[in-house]
C-alpha cells in the first residue's frame, strides 16, 4: 500500500464552500467508481478554512499517470472536475492549471 497527501484551496466564500461540501456528501457514482478502478483503496478529504487536505491510500501499482489517463477518457469524471473547479483555486506558487498538489512527508513517528 502507498499513501499520498495532497493539498488544494477552495475559493474563500462560505456559500461556495458549503456547496462544495454538499457535492462531496453525494459524490457521483461514476466518480467513485473511477477512483476505485484506478487503484485508490481509500480517500479522505479534510478542510480547514478554505484549505483542503486529501489522504489517499492506494495499491502498490497505482500511478498518477495511469489515473490521469483513465480520467481523461471518462466524460463523467471530466464533467465533475469542471464543476469542482468552480469552487477550487490553485495553491499559491502552484504551476498554471494545477489542482491538487502532492505534499512532501517531512516527519513520521
Buried (B, 14 or more C-beta within 10 A) or exposed (E): EBEBBBBBBBBEEEEBBEBBEEBEEEEBEBBEEBBEEBBBEEBEBEEEEBEBBBBBBBEEEBEBEEBEEBBEEBEBBEEBBEEBEEBBBBBEEBEEEEBBBEEEEEEEE
